[in-house]
Amino acid sequence: MDYLIIFLTTVTGLYFHGWLYVRIRRWMDRDLALSLAGKDEGKRAFMLAQLAHARSLKIKRRDLPKWLEATAAGYHAR
């Protein structure tokens, strides 16, 4: 019974750390997109949509900053 408790707490702890790692990465990516948008609300919405598009395209995380910068540079206010 002791081994079962140790196993369950270990698996639960590892799952929580993995979940937290993924959440922090997503927060950092969102913060990057919003920082490139500045204070313009239209551009902020556009950049969040582009971030979602980048995720759907499966752009690698190391390439994401350059991709978002290029996308932000191509934004035209409506």
NUDRENDREN-336203 format. One record per residue (C-alpha): residue number from 1; residue in three letters; x, y, z. Coordinates in steps of 0.25 Angstrom, whole numbers, plus 5000, padded with zeros to 4 digits. Layout:
BEGIN
  num  residu     X     Y     Z
  NUM     ALA     X     Y     Z
...
END
This chain:
BEGIN
  num  residu     X     Y     Z
    1     MET  5000  5000  5000
    2     ASP  5012  5010  5003
    3     TYR  5017  5008  4989
    4     LEU  5004  5011  4983
    5     ILE  5003  5024  4991
    6     ILE  5017  5028  4987
    7     PHE  5014  5024  4972
    8     LEU  5001  5032  4972
    9     THR  5007  5045  4978
   10     THR  5019  5044  4969
   11     VAL  5011  5043  4956
   12     THR  5002  5054  4961
   13     GLY  5014  5063  4964
   14     LEU  5020  5060  4950
   15     TYR  5006  5063  4943
   16     PHE  5005  5076  4951
   17     HIS  5019  5081  4947
   18     GLY  5017  5077  4933
   19     TRP  5003  5085  4933
   20     LEU  5010  5097  4939
   21     TYR  5021  5097  4929
   22     VAL  5012  5097  4917
   23     ARG  5003  5108  4924
   24     ILE  5016  5117  4926
   25     ARG  5020  5115  4912
   26     ARG  5007  5119  4907
   27     TRP  5007  5131  4916
   28     MET  5020  5135  4911
   29     ASP  5016  5134  4896
   30     ARG  5003  5142  4899
   31     ASP  5012  5153  4906
   32     LEU  5021  5153  4894
   33     ALA  5010  5155  4884
   34     LEU  5003  5166  4893
   35     SER  5016  5173  4895
   36     LEU  5018  5174  4880
   37     ALA  5004  5180  4878
   38     GLY  5006  5191  4888
   39     LYS  4994  5199  4892
   40     ASP  4986  5198  4880
   41     GLU  4974  5189  4883
   42     GLY  4972  5185  4868
   43     LYS  4986  5181  4867
   44     ARG  4985  5173  4880
   45     ALA  4973  5165  4875
   46     PHE  4981  5163  4862
   47     MET  4993  5158  4869
   48     LEU  4986  5148  4878
   49     ALA  4979  5143  4865
   50     GLN  4992  5141  4859
   51     LEU  4998  5134  4871
   52     ALA  4986  5124  4870
   53     HIS  4989  5123  4855
   54     ALA  5004  5120  4858
   55     ARG  5000  5109  4867
   56     SER  4991  5103  4856
   57     LEU  5003  5104  4847
   58     LYS  5012  5097  4857
   59     ILE  5022  5108  4856
   60     LYS  5034  5104  4865
   61     ARG  5036  5112  4878
   62     ARG  5050  5117  4874
   63     ASP  5044  5122  4861
   64     LEU  5032  5128  4867
   65     PRO  5038  5142  4872
   66     LYS  5043  5145  4857
   67     TRP  5030  5140  4851
   68     LEU  5022  5149  4861
   69     GLU  5031  5161  4858
   70     ALA  5029  5159  4843
   71     THR  5014  5158  4845
   72     ALA  5013  5170  4854
   73     ALA  5021  5178  4843
   74     GLY  5011  5174  4833
   75     TYR  4999  5179  4841
   76     HIS  4991  5190  4835
   77     ALA  4981  5198  4843
   78     ARG  4967  5197  4837
END
